[in-house]
Amino acid sequence: MTRNPPPPNPRPSTPQVMIFLLPFGILVTFSIGLWRLRPSFRSIHEATSRTPPTQLAAAVEAAIDQHPELKNSPLSSLFDGYKPNVAWWYDVADMARRLMLTCATVVLTDQSSFFLLSLSTAILAVVVHNEVRPMMNQDLNMFVMLEHWLVLLAVLTMVSV
């Protein structure tokens, strides 16, 4: 008499659930936190909108130091260095791009879906960054643009192989 093996457990294990929930949970939490700070960013953008580009970083830093909600925010590392009009959404969008390129592509089973998702994410990142130019430091903007182009070229290289 042979024993049948036990049926596989259809419930995912705790590590499997956490591997999925942790990155997306952090993304949602940061999105909500920055969304709540949006009116503060809007007021700083209005106050510094006529500032020359060479003095923008200093003017924004001074405005943030005078704003108690932004100065003491635990999310300050997410909006530090960005222009006030994009500070509430750009870093979260960049995190979503990274998650799409690393986590979402792992879930896909066929190669064509993997390449389509990777290619469209890389192209969208180049276009959005080029149109928005989110950082106050223009040299840093150019460096990040180079990074986006390198990711796009890496994806194109994978497609051609």
C-alpha positions as CSV (number, residue, x, y, z in Angstrom):
1,M,0.0,0.0,0.0
2,T,1.5,3.4,-1.1
3,R,0.8,6.6,0.8
4,N,-0.3,9.5,-1.2
5,P,1.7,12.7,-0.5
6,P,-0.3,15.4,1.2
7,P,-1.9,17.9,-1.2
8,P,0.1,21.2,-1.6
9,N,-1.0,24.0,0.7
10,P,-2.8,26.6,-1.5
11,R,-2.2,29.3,1.1
12,P,0.9,31.3,0.5
13,S,3.4,31.3,3.3
14,T,4.1,34.4,5.4
15,P,7.5,35.2,3.7
16,Q,5.8,35.0,0.3
17,V,3.1,37.5,1.4
18,M,5.6,39.9,3.0
19,I,7.8,39.9,-0.1
20,F,4.8,41.2,-2.0
21,L,3.3,43.5,0.6
22,L,6.5,45.2,1.9
23,P,7.6,47.0,-1.2
24,F,4.1,48.0,-2.3
25,G,3.0,48.8,1.3
26,I,6.0,51.2,1.7
27,L,5.1,52.8,-1.7
28,V,1.5,53.3,-0.6
29,T,2.5,54.7,2.8
30,F,4.9,57.2,1.3
31,S,2.3,58.2,-1.3
32,I,-0.3,59.0,1.3
33,G,2.2,60.9,3.5
34,L,3.4,63.0,0.6
35,W,-0.1,63.6,-0.7
36,R,-1.0,65.1,2.7
37,L,2.0,67.5,2.4
38,R,0.9,68.6,-1.1
39,P,-0.7,72.0,0.1
40,S,2.6,72.9,1.8
41,F,4.5,72.2,-1.4
42,R,2.0,74.2,-3.4
43,S,2.5,77.3,-1.1
44,I,6.3,77.0,-1.3
45,H,6.1,76.7,-5.1
46,E,4.0,79.8,-5.3
47,A,6.4,81.7,-3.0
48,T,9.5,80.6,-5.0
49,S,8.1,80.5,-8.6
50,R,9.7,83.8,-9.6
51,T,13.1,82.9,-8.2
52,P,15.9,82.7,-10.8
53,P,17.1,79.1,-11.4
54,T,20.5,79.8,-9.9
55,Q,18.9,80.9,-6.5
56,L,16.1,78.3,-6.5
57,A,17.7,75.8,-4.3
58,A,18.6,78.3,-1.6
59,A,15.1,79.9,-1.7
60,V,13.3,76.5,-1.4
61,E,15.5,75.4,1.4
62,A,14.8,78.7,3.3
63,A,11.1,78.3,2.7
64,I,11.1,74.7,3.9
65,D,13.1,75.7,7.0
66,Q,10.4,78.3,7.8
67,H,7.5,75.8,7.2
68,P,7.1,73.7,10.4
69,E,5.2,70.9,8.7
70,L,7.9,70.3,6.1
71,K,10.9,71.1,8.3
72,N,10.0,68.4,10.9
73,S,8.5,65.9,8.4
74,P,9.9,62.3,8.7
75,L,9.4,62.1,4.9
76,S,11.9,65.0,4.2
77,S,14.4,62.6,2.6
78,L,11.8,61.9,-0.1
79,F,11.4,65.5,-1.2
80,D,14.8,67.0,-0.5
81,G,16.4,68.3,-3.6
82,Y,13.3,68.3,-5.8
83,K,11.4,71.3,-7.1
84,P,8.4,72.1,-4.9
85,N,5.9,71.5,-7.8
86,V,6.9,67.9,-8.2
87,A,8.3,67.1,-4.7
88,W,5.1,65.4,-3.6
89,W,4.9,62.8,-6.4
90,Y,8.3,62.4,-8.2
91,D,10.1,60.2,-5.7
92,V,7.1,57.9,-5.3
93,A,6.9,57.6,-9.1
94,D,10.6,56.8,-9.2
95,M,10.1,54.1,-6.6
96,A,7.2,52.7,-8.6
97,R,9.5,52.6,-11.7
98,R,12.1,50.7,-9.7
99,L,9.5,48.2,-8.5
100,M,8.2,47.7,-12.0
101,L,11.7,47.0,-13.3
102,T,12.7,44.7,-10.4
103,C,9.6,43.1,-8.8
104,A,6.9,43.2,-11.4
105,T,9.1,41.7,-14.1
106,V,9.9,38.7,-11.9
107,V,6.3,37.8,-11.7
108,L,5.9,37.6,-15.5
109,T,6.2,34.2,-16.9
110,D,6.7,34.7,-20.7
111,Q,9.6,36.6,-22.2
112,S,7.6,38.9,-24.4
113,S,5.6,40.3,-21.4
114,F,8.9,40.8,-19.5
115,F,10.4,42.8,-22.4
116,L,7.3,44.8,-23.1
117,L,6.9,45.8,-19.4
118,S,10.6,46.6,-19.0
119,L,10.8,48.5,-22.3
120,S,7.7,50.6,-21.7
121,T,8.8,51.4,-18.1
122,A,12.2,52.5,-19.2
123,I,10.9,54.6,-22.1
124,L,8.3,56.2,-19.8
125,A,11.0,57.1,-17.2
126,V,13.2,58.8,-19.9
127,V,10.2,60.8,-21.2
128,V,8.9,61.9,-17.8
129,H,12.3,62.9,-16.5
130,N,13.1,64.8,-19.6
131,E,9.8,66.7,-19.5
132,V,9.7,67.4,-15.8
133,R,13.3,67.9,-14.8
134,P,12.4,67.5,-11.2
135,M,15.6,68.3,-9.4
136,M,16.7,71.8,-8.5
137,N,20.4,71.0,-9.3
138,Q,20.6,70.8,-13.1
139,D,23.8,68.7,-13.1
140,L,22.0,66.1,-11.0
141,N,19.1,66.3,-13.5
142,M,21.5,65.4,-16.3
143,F,23.1,62.6,-14.3
144,V,19.7,61.0,-13.5
145,M,18.8,61.4,-17.2
146,L,21.9,59.5,-18.1
147,E,20.9,56.8,-15.6
148,H,17.5,56.5,-17.3
149,W,19.1,56.2,-20.7
150,L,21.4,53.5,-19.5
151,V,18.6,51.5,-18.1
152,L,16.8,51.8,-21.5
153,L,19.9,50.7,-23.4
154,A,20.3,47.7,-21.1
155,V,16.7,46.7,-21.7
156,L,17.2,47.2,-25.5
157,T,20.3,45.0,-25.3
158,M,18.3,42.3,-23.6
159,V,15.6,42.5,-26.3
160,S,18.2,42.1,-29.1
161,V,19.9,39.1,-27.6
